[in-house]
Amino acid sequence: GKSPRNAARERAPTMASFQPEPKDVLLRKAERLFRRVFDEHPSFAAFAPGRVNLIGEHTDYTNGFVCPMALTAGTVIAGRGALVDEEAEDASALLSMIVSLQVPGEVAVFECSPGLQPSDQHPWANYVKGVAHEYLADVPAGKRLVFDFAVASSVPLGSGLSSSASLEVAVATFIERITGKKQALVTKARRCQAAEHKFANTPCGIMDQFISAMGQEDAALLIDCQSDKVLEEVVFPDSSHTILVCNSNVKHQLGASEYPVRVQQCKVVEKALGKRFGEQNFPNGLRDATPSMVEDLRKANALDDVHYRRAKHVVTENERCQVRSCTAVPRFVQT
């Protein structure tokens, strides 16, 4: 008969592996969708990658350290855009229209004005609206930002690979092409983060947008989320290393998950630290805490078990990023 191990293997579900579609394939898909909807060829396109985080979880929104890497999976936007006179006779000339292969049949229409607001009608479009709203500062007086585009992405929605940041950064790059004002990459990342805060109601840290905007080929980035600096570009010693990303098929949505709860729990810990050791010692919140401080809070019954575990995780992840993570070879240090 079959051994228990072999029998278990036969019963276990198989896992499919795949390579993300290359950028040129995504571009062709986005172009086809644009032609089908708008009946003309797109004028230009933009791309931004998704990401996977190697170490440094739940540390970016506490001003800590993270070590993510950009993926070949990403988002392509193909379309057209212009700065139009606000006093255009045809009001429809001021409307922007967007479509996506990931939400077939939906056409989101809105005006990129200072009064732009998120909507429940097309939730995915809120990420686009948020970025557009952040970039209104680059639009000259008397002009209105207008664009039409199609989206194609190889980042699975809700997979924890930052499909939202990938979309946001691609939109930012697309809009910069329209305005002719290319922002510093850190500014682009911060604007995209603000868009997610305001239009998706997600209190995310800077990591996802930062790595999507600044990711380097064949390397992870060790990022200081307090100073917005890349401390090291970390490359693997040789090409034999492979990063395996497993999809659990559990849908992940930051705004509707435990993520906001974790953010609030960390704020509770920061208050406890300030009360016991003095608020002046924690200008950067949990980033300034040490494992011994967290243990002291526990012994003093200043934290319950849940908040203790949250705090211990953050401070030890920060240590891990700074001390134990960089077994790979740093290529340079940004000052």
N, C-alpha and C positions, 0 to 999 in steps of 0.2 A: 504493500500500500504506500500511499504518499506520506512523506514526513510532514509533521505539523508545520514546519517552516515553508515547505513547498506549497502546501495547501493554502497557507495564509497568503503567500505571494499571488496565487491564482485568484483569490477572492479580493485582493486589494485593487482599488481603482487604478487605472493607468494614467500617467501624467503625460500630456502632450507637450512637446518642446517646439519652439518656433523662433525664427529670426525676425526681428521687426522689419517692416517694409522699408527699403532704402528711401532716402529723401527724394530721389528722382521719380520713384514710383508714386509717392505721396503727392508730389507736385503734379504729375499727370492726372491723378484722381481729382485733385482740387481744381485743376484747369477744366476738366471735363464737366464737373458739377457747375462751375461758374458759367461755362458756355451754355449749358442746358437751361440754367435759370435766367441768365441775363442776356443771352443771345449775342455775345461778343467775346473776344479773347481778353483775358486779364492783362493788365499793364505791367504788373510786377508781383513779386511774392516775397514771403518772409518765412523763416524757420526758427524754432527754438526747441531744445531737447527736454525730455523728462529727466528724472534723476532717481538714483537709489542711494540711500544713506548707509555708509559702512559702520560708523560709530558716532555717538553723540545724539541720542534720542531724547526729545523733550528738553533740550538745552538751548535751542536757539531763542525761544521766547523768554528765557531767563538770562539772556546776555552771555551765554556760555560759548562752548566750542563744539564744532561739528566737523565731520569729515565725509562729505558726500562726493559722488561722481556723476557726471552727466552721462546719459544713455544715448545710444544711436536711435532709439525710439524717440519720436518727437511729433511736433505739430507744424504743418505747413498751411499757410494762408496765401491764397492767390486772388487778386482782385484789382480794383481801381480806386482812386481817391483824389480829392482836390480840396483846395480852400476856396469856398464859394462866397460871393457877396451876400451878406445877411439880408439885404433888401431885394433879393431875387424875386422877380414877378411871379414865377411859378413856385409855390410853397413846397411842392414835392421835390424840388431840386435840393432842398435842405435835409432831406431824409436819407438815412443810411439803412442799408439792407444787408443782412448776413444769413448764410445758410451753412449747414455742416453735415457731412456724411454720417456723423455719429448720432444725429437726431433727424433722420430722413423725414421730409415732408414739412418741416418747420421753416418758416421765414420770419425772422425777427426784424421789425422795422422801428426805428427810433430816430430822434433828433439829438445830435451832439451839442446840447446847449448847457449853460450853467445849471439849469433846473433839471437835468437828467437824473432819473431815479431808478433803482432796481425794480423789477417786476416779477410777479409770480407766474406770468404767462409763459415766458421762456427762460427758466432759471439759468440755463447754460449761457445765455446771452448777457447775464449780469456781469460776468467776468470781463466781457468785451466792453460793456458800458462803463464799468468802473475804470478800466485803463483809459478809455477815451476821455472820461471826465478828468482824470489826473493830467492828461496832456493838453487840456484846454488852455493852460497857461502859456503854451507855445504858439497859440493861434493868434495872429495879428488882429487888432481892433477892426471891427467892421467885417470880419470874415467868419465863416462857419466851417468847421471840419466835417467833411462828408466822405463816406466810403461805402463801397459794396464789395463783399468778398465771400469766398467759399473756404471752408475748413476741412482738412483731412488730417487725421492723426493716427499714429501707431501706438500711442500710449493708452492702454485700456482704462476706461472710466472707472473710478472707484477702486483702483488696484493699489493705491498707496505709492504710485510712481510719479506723482505730481502732474497729473494731466491738466489741472487748473493753472499751475504756474507756467507750464509749457505753452498753454494757450495765451496767457496774459503777456508773457515775454514776446511771443510771436506777434501779438497785436501791437505791442509797444514798438517793435522794430518796424512794423508795417506803417504805423502812424508817423514815425520819425522820417520815413521816406516821403510822406506827404508834406509834412511841415518843413522839411529840409533842415531840421535842428536835431542833430544826433547828440543825445545826452550821454554823460559818463555812465558806464555800466552799473556802478553803484546807485546812481540816481534812477536809472531805469528799474533796477530791482526794487528800490524803495517805493517807487510809484506803483509798481505792480502789487507790492505787499499792501499798500494803502488801499488799492482798488479792492483787494480781497477782504480787507477789514470792513470797508464801508458798503460794498455792494453785494458781498456774499455772506456778511455777518460772521466772518471766521477770524478769530484772534490769533492768526498764525504768526510764527517767527519769520525771520528773513531768509532762512536756509534755502527753501525751494526756489524762490525767485532769484536768489543770488547765484546759485549753481547753474540754473537755466540760462542766466544772462552771461555768466563768466566761466562756465565749464570749459576745460581743456581736453583735447583728444588724448586718450591713453593715460589719464591721470585723475586722481582724486584731489580735492582741495581741502586743506585744513584751514577752516575759517574761524575768525574771532568775530562773533556776532555782536559784540559790544562796540568794537571799533570799525566794523565793516571792512576788515582787511583780510586778505589771503596771507596766512602765515607761511604756508608751504604748499607747493605743488608736488604732490606725492605720486611718483611713478613706481611701477612694479619692477623688481630687479631684472626680469626677463619676460618674454612673451608667453611662457608656459602657464602663467597664471590666468585663471578664468573666474569671473564673477558670475555666480549662478543666482538668478532671481526666480523665486518660486511664487506662483500665483495661487493663493489659497481659495480664490473665488469668493471670498468674503468681501462684500462691497464696502468701500471706505469713503466717507464723506466728512471732512473735517468739521464743518459747521453743524452737522447733525450727529456727531459721534461723541465719544467721551473726551475728545480733545479740549473743548472749552472748559470741561470740568477739571481736567488736569491743570490748565492755566490758572484757574481760580484756586485750586489746592496749593499751587506753588506760591501764590500771593499770600495765602494764609501762613505758610511757612516763613516767608520773608518778614511778615509782621511779628511772628514769634521770635525770630532772630534779632530783629531790631529792639524788641522789648527786653530781651535778656542781655544782649551784648552792646546795645546802643545803636540807634538808627544810623549814626554818622559812619559806622563801620561797614555799611552795606549800600554804598551809593549805586552799585550795580546789581542789587538784589542777591539772588541765590548764587550768582557767579562768585561773590566774595566770601561765601561760606566754605568751611572745611569739614571733612568727615568728623573730626573731633567735636566741632560745634554742634553738628547734628546729633551725635551721640549724647552730648551734654543736654540738649533739649529733651531727648527721650528720657534720660535718667531723672530729669526734673519734672517729668510728666507734663511738659509744655506742648507735646505733640501726641496725638493718638496714633494708633498703628498705621493707618492709611497715610496720614500726612508724613509720618516718619519714613515710610517706604518711598514716598514720592521724593522727599528731600535727599535721602540716601542715594537714590538712583541718579539724581541730577549731579550731585557733587562728585560721585564716583565716575560718572560718565565724563565729566569735565577733566578729571584726573587722567582717565584712560586716553582721552584725545591728546592731552599734552605730553604724557609720559610714555604710554605703552603702545600707542597706535602706529607710530611711524616706523615700522619695520621695513617699509619700502624706502627707496632712495629719494630724498628731497632734491628737486631740480633747481629751485631757487627760492629765495625769501623776498617777499614784496615789502618794501619799507614805505 
